Amino acid sequence: MGYTVLHGSFVIRYPDLPRQGPQPDGDTVKFQPDSPALVNTLPRPSGRPADINSRGISVRLEAVDALETHFGNDHQELAGANEARDRLLADLGFTGVTFFPDAPNNVQTADQDSVRGHVLSNGIDANGRMIGFIYPGEPVEPDGAQVFLEPPRVDASINATLLVTGLAYPTFYNTLPADLRAHLALQSRAARAAGIGLWPRSTADPDGAATIPNLDALEELVIWPKLFRRIVPYFAAGFTDFDGFDAWLRADPVNRDDALLLLQDPTRPGNLHDIVTAAGSTIALTVWPEDFVISPDPAPPGGGTGPRPHAAGDIVILAALPDPAWTDAGHETVTLLNTTGSGIDLTEWHLVDAAGGRHALTGALAGGAVTQVLLGSGLALGNNGDTVILVDGKNITIDTVTYTANQVRPGRTVCFGRTPA
């Protein structure tokens, strides 16, 4: 399976908003891609678009699940959770990292707020995060290159380091190629056999059930994080023992009872309830996490799972004429540039203003070409400033520009100085 190479920077602190910045943990970190538009070319198995903005996108590390430093207001054993997080940050090249005492998931100080690195990704998860293998430094391939990922390169990833050192559990989805899954399973088994990392403290697994009378006890334990993320809302729903856990899982086959494939019997489809035994105050997995494969959340009916046909920045708004030298109505214009190398059909696309006015577009715009759109009565550009938004046929924003009153002069075009995303 091909992976896309994305150049960029890993970010752990916003200097302008440190208390509202990223909250890195042992398997998730913020990434600012050099070419944000590439993110929207990734497959979306669950139909969820990428949750990306001007500050970047969260990367969820492929194949690993570290103990939760924070899950809502709860957490797992903090010693193990913090050890995985600290190893991830150190391997990326961050030094001198401290966290706010009263907000322990936010970075207070660091020698570097961001460091250069790259991601090899093959998709977006059900939470809009980019799934990938992460690496410090620059790759040999250009940004956006497609690569066939093999075990030696996986071994150089921070994902693999976390498994080899026993600092994270394996968690394999069916989007991970089978050869890489088998390779990483061997590494995780070796770490468990060596008794390193979290494995000596692991519980609620085939080696023995965990006794969990309440949430406070749960937060002190080392258990497979996905099972932890099921138990927390179960307790929150008011249950005081695990006698109803099986039925509670089965009641929601998408958000609770994950579909999975048991590798010991690949002909029989299964669900999470098939690998969990729970009664009274005890609970355990009946198979090790590397011995089953999880299916991503399904896309909603009619939802697309492929990459978006058009990404933000494919077409940009170069200029606008809000105050023509003659009558505004029927003479205002907006100038568009196709930044891609291929033609784009603008049928069903619209220009929209801040007041909700809409102007329908038609026809195709050739790759690299510019067109001047003459606006009709449905959209009037304000002479006191306005925002112009370009949306595609699914009403997804492709580009946005804003101008102010002091930029508007009779007969003069407002130029936005755009460059391709």
Buried (B, 14 or more C-beta within 10 A) or exposed (E): EEBBBBBBBBBBBBEEEBEEBBBBBBBBBBBBBEBBBBBBBBBBBBBBBBBBEEEBBBBBBBBBBBBBBBBEEBBBBBEBBBBBBBBBBEBBBBEEBEBEEEEBBBBBEBEBBBBBBBBBBBBBBBEBBBBBBBBBEEBEBEBBBEBEBEBEBBBEBBBBBBBBBBBBBBBBBBBBBEEBBBBBBEBBBEBBEEEBBBBEEBBBBEEEBBEBEEBEEBBEBBBBBBBBBBBBBBBEEEBEBBEBBBEBBEEEBEEBBBBBBBBEEEEEEBBBBBBBBBEEBBBBBEBBBBBBBBBBBBBEEEEBBEBBBBBBBBBBBBBBBBBBEEEBEEEBBBBBBBBBEEBBBBEEBBBBBEEEBEBEBEEBBEEEEEBEBEBBEBBBBBBEBBBBBBBBBEEBEBBBBEBEEEBBEEEEBBEBEBEEB
